[in-house]
Amino acid sequence: MGQSRLLPFVGLLFFHLIPNQLCKTCEVSEEKYFLLSPLWKTMTHSKYTMGTQSADVLLSLRLVGIQNQTLIQPLSQQVRRSGGSKGVNLSSGQLALITLALGACHTPDEAFIYDNHLLSRLENKFQAEIKNMAHNGSPLTNYYQLSLGALALCLFHGRYSTTQVAELFAPGNKNYYFHGQFVVDIGAMAVLALTCIKRGLANGQTKTEKEDLRSIDNHIQSLVDKILLEKKRNGLIGNTFSTGIAMQALFISSDYYKESKWNCEQTLKTVLEEIAQGVFNIPIAAAQILPALVGKTYLDVNRDSSCTSGLGNFDISSHKPMSTKPPNSPSNISIHYSVKINEIYSTTVTVPSGSVFLDVMEEAQKKNETLFGFTVEQSSWGPFITSVQGLKASNTDRTYWELLSSGRSLSQGVGNYVVHDGEDLEVRWSKY
């Protein structure tokens, strides 16, 4: 195991002065900021913006320079409440997000990070994740949270082994994949973390430091290549919800690919179209896409920098987002719904137009609780299914309830996928 280091925090300006670390971005012009109004409304007017989920929103608003204290202060209070001494059951990713949100720029919140020992707690959580990997090959949570932890420790002077990181984040690791498919947002978050660590090693003198730097540089190259392979014809990368983090990763790794490999303007155009259609209708989705749209990344987190930049006090809340309800839609629609475990159990239900997947499941449960009964929990991405017919999803066994439409896996959640008349929906017991 490599030596445990306290990596120096280097100002972003210094990074920008290093030729091979220049960032290339494309962003929404100031006169078009009103197009971001639906994101603003989703982040600040939602029942899901609570507890640790507030950290995603607070981090996003601070990165883009929102100065509306009527919004910022309640969010800050919620985040501090979540990260206090009572937050002992926080995961590594949650603790990392809270640290990033409170220290995103120069505010009194910075004192909370040190008064409540957030960094030492995160160090312990990070090591627990690594210990579990040594035991069964997977972290306690997932690689997205592990990457978030590494990023926060890097940005805030936390202690960790660079050699350990270089070994853990090798691109061939199974934890980058789901059903054999490379997961873009996991890879992108790893690129952000590895880039931060690479910058800290840029002037490494020891043999170990040079070897770590070489390994990390190779990992970034491989991960960037994999991310670009997931680019769709319309410019989205992976899926709609992974595109924001992927854009951040590509912004800060532009020296790892040719300009012709990614048409950033096309991606931006498609994302703006998706925003207008109401696709980013839960806070975490809106919070993750917003920074990239104004040219910001999580590497712009800097507790010593001013919070005033980007959108500033620009009032985008006065613009109404476009309605997503189709014109002249019928008042009720019919849906075919199935549960697949070893056998397939099916029914047909009627729900109001504009209903989501969860509404269909609830109607089916009313018809036959034995066959279609289920349990649900709330998360920062909205509700998610924890069991059907009493069969529970398990991180240990790598099992989950997959949502499908006409046999195709859905990228949206059970609480925000809007169903259509005549659609064939299914929940399937699956492994990853």
Buried (B, 14 or more C-beta within 10 A) or exposed (E): EBEEBEBEBBEBEEBEEEEEBEBBBBBBEEEEBBBBBBBBBBBBEBEBBBBBBBBBBBBBBBBBBBBBEEBBEBBBEBBBEBBBEEBEEBBBBBBBBBBBBBBBBBBEBBEBBEEBEBBEBBBEBBBBBBEBBEEEEBBBBBBBBBBBBBBBBBBBEBBBBBBBBBBBBEBEBEBBBBEEEBBBBBBBBBBBBBBBBBBBBBEBEEEBBEBBBEBBBEBBBBBBBBBBEBBBEEBBBBBBBBBBBBBBBBBBBBBBBEEEBBEBEBBBBBBBEBBBBBBBBBBBBBBBBBBBBBBBBBBBBBBEBEBEBBBBEBEBBEBEBEEEEEEEEEEEBEBBBBBBEEEEBBBEBEBEBBBBBBBBBBBBBEEEEEBBBBEBEBBBBBBBBBBBBEBEBEEEEEBBBBBBBEEEBBEBBBBBBBBEEEBEBBBBBBEB
